[in-house]
Amino acid sequence: MNNRIAAGLVLGLLNVLAACDAVGPFGRACTDELRPSLRIAVSDSATAEPLTGHGVRVVTTTRTFVDTLAVDQAGVAALGKERSGRYRVQVDAPGYHTWVREGINVTRDECHVITVDVKARLQSQ
């Protein structure tokens, strides 16, 4: 095998490992991606259908931070700030009781937060 081809294969493999957030011989190769701290799936508790559209409001709170999020077409809101901490999540939607969950702990490793998936199943009024 040609040295140039072998070097290209080795460099390609190293790029793949770095992109996968792998641990190599020199420690963790962190990626540049921003990972969400929380991913909140909002649905109707009786039908399991995602709740989307106007009026669905997700508010995330820590001791020093408050953010209001919109849900996407799948009924998911993502807080993508790479912010660890202890969260309170409140979800409001027209025709539903307010849903609240406290004490959601988001931690981090050497590179990123460890995303916490939350399922908010709202009960109709």
Residue, then its C-alpha position, 0 to 999 in steps of 0.5 A: m500500500n502506498n504511504r500516501i494512501a495509508a496516511g490518508l486513511v489514518l487521517g480520515l479515521l482520526n477525523v471520524l473519531a473526532a466527529c463522534d466525540a470519541v476518547g482517543p489516546f490524547g483525551r476527549a476530542c470535543t465537538d463544536e456542536l451545541r447540545p440542548s440542556l433540555r428537550i421537552a416533548v409536549s403531548d395530550s395525556a389522553t391521546a398522546e398527540p403532540l401539542t403544537g401551535h399558538g398558545v403552547r408555552v414552555v418556560t424553563t427556570t434555574r436560579t439565575f436563568v429564565d427562558t420561554l421556548a416554542v414547540d416545533q411541529a412535533g411538539v418538542a421544545a429544546l433549550g439549546k444553551e449548553r447550560s447545566g443546572r437544576y431546572r423547573v419546567q412549566v408548560d401552558a396550553p389553551g384548554y389544558h391544566t398547567w404542567v410543572r416539573e421541578g428539580i430536573n438536574v442537567t449535568r455535563d461531561e468534559c465537553h457538553v451537557i448531558t441532554v435530559d429528555v422530559k415528557a410533559r403530558l398535559q391533561s385537558q380541562 
